[in-house]
Amino acid sequence: GVTADSAQSLRLSGASTTLSETDQTISNDVTMIAATASLSVTMPNITDSTVGRLYLIKDVAGNASSNNITINQSAGGHDIDGADNPTAIVLESDSAAVQLLACSGSSGFFYAVF
């Protein structure tokens, strides 16, 4: 499910989901995942208006080694780290986190990892 925690960040638990442009939080795009089973998160499609938007995805349950969190490219095919790179990344270390930045380049829109 999706609930807001006390920090008013998006918190996901128990199910796979697609992030959306309307998943706004006070801390602007922190997604905390408390997985009780392996799950996947699909990034939203990037448009000109979202270039530069930063997404932070964090395993707050501290159990990603046993409940992997897969972060998939958007339904529109916006790759993670650009063309010819993985269409997904996996958080598989306990308490792992990753930041993704919505970018635009000569090959189109993509998510940069840093």
C-alpha positions as CSV (number, residue, x, y, z in Angstrom):
1,G,0.0,0.0,0.0
2,V,0.9,3.6,-0.1
3,T,0.8,5.8,3.0
4,A,2.3,9.1,4.2
5,D,4.6,8.8,7.2
6,S,5.3,11.5,9.8
7,A,7.9,13.1,7.4
8,Q,5.2,13.3,4.8
9,S,7.3,11.2,2.3
10,L,5.8,8.6,0.1
11,R,6.0,5.2,1.8
12,L,5.4,1.9,0.0
13,S,4.9,-1.5,1.5
14,G,4.0,-4.9,0.3
15,A,3.1,-4.3,-3.4
16,S,4.7,-3.3,-6.6
17,T,3.8,0.1,-7.9
18,T,4.4,2.8,-10.5
19,L,5.5,6.2,-9.2
20,S,3.5,9.0,-10.7
21,E,4.0,12.7,-11.2
22,T,1.4,13.4,-8.5
23,D,3.5,11.5,-5.9
24,Q,4.5,14.8,-4.3
25,T,5.9,15.0,-0.8
26,I,7.1,17.7,1.5
27,S,10.6,16.5,1.0
28,N,10.0,16.4,-2.8
29,D,10.2,12.9,-4.1
30,V,11.6,10.8,-1.3
31,T,10.2,7.3,-1.7
32,M,10.7,5.1,1.4
33,I,10.1,1.4,0.8
34,A,9.3,-1.0,3.6
35,A,9.2,-4.2,1.7
36,T,7.9,-7.4,3.3
37,A,8.5,-9.3,0.0
38,S,10.5,-8.5,-3.1
39,L,8.8,-5.8,-5.1
40,S,9.3,-3.5,-8.1
41,V,8.9,0.3,-8.6
42,T,8.4,1.7,-12.1
43,M,9.6,5.2,-12.7
44,P,7.2,7.8,-14.1
45,N,7.5,9.0,-17.7
46,I,9.7,12.0,-18.1
47,T,8.4,15.1,-19.9
48,D,10.1,18.5,-20.5
49,S,8.5,19.8,-17.4
50,T,10.1,17.1,-15.2
51,V,13.6,17.3,-16.5
52,G,15.8,18.0,-13.4
53,R,13.5,16.3,-11.0
54,L,15.3,14.2,-8.4
55,Y,13.9,10.9,-7.0
56,L,15.4,9.3,-3.8
57,I,14.4,5.7,-3.2
58,K,15.3,4.2,0.1
59,D,14.9,0.8,1.8
60,V,13.7,1.9,5.2
61,A,12.9,-1.5,6.5
62,G,16.5,-2.5,6.2
63,N,15.8,-5.9,4.6
64,A,16.5,-5.4,0.8
65,S,19.0,-8.3,0.9
66,S,16.1,-10.7,1.4
67,N,13.4,-8.6,-0.1
68,N,15.0,-7.1,-3.2
69,I,13.6,-3.8,-4.6
70,T,13.7,-3.6,-8.4
71,I,13.5,-0.1,-9.9
72,N,12.3,-0.3,-13.5
73,Q,12.5,2.2,-16.4
74,S,9.4,4.1,-17.1
75,A,6.5,2.7,-19.2
76,G,7.6,5.1,-21.9
77,G,11.0,3.4,-22.1
78,H,13.0,6.1,-20.3
79,D,16.2,4.1,-19.5
80,I,18.1,4.2,-16.3
81,D,21.5,5.8,-17.0
82,G,20.8,6.4,-20.7
83,A,20.8,4.4,-23.9
84,D,22.3,0.9,-23.9
85,N,22.2,0.6,-20.2
86,P,20.1,-1.4,-17.8
87,T,16.3,-1.0,-17.9
88,A,16.3,-1.7,-14.2
89,I,18.4,-1.5,-11.1
90,V,18.0,-3.6,-8.0
91,L,18.5,-2.6,-4.4
92,E,19.8,-5.7,-2.8
93,S,21.7,-4.4,0.3
94,D,20.0,-3.7,3.5
95,S,19.0,0.0,3.9
96,A,20.2,0.7,0.4
97,A,19.2,3.9,-1.3
98,V,19.6,5.4,-4.8
99,Q,19.0,8.8,-6.3
100,L,17.7,9.1,-9.9
101,L,17.7,12.4,-11.8
102,A,15.3,12.9,-14.8
103,C,17.4,14.0,-17.7
104,S,17.2,14.9,-21.4
105,G,20.0,14.2,-23.9
106,S,20.6,13.7,-27.5
107,S,19.1,10.2,-27.3
108,G,16.0,11.4,-25.5
109,F,14.9,11.3,-21.9
110,F,16.6,9.1,-19.3
111,Y,17.3,8.7,-15.6
112,A,20.8,9.4,-14.4
113,V,21.9,7.4,-11.3
114,F,24.1,9.2,-8.6
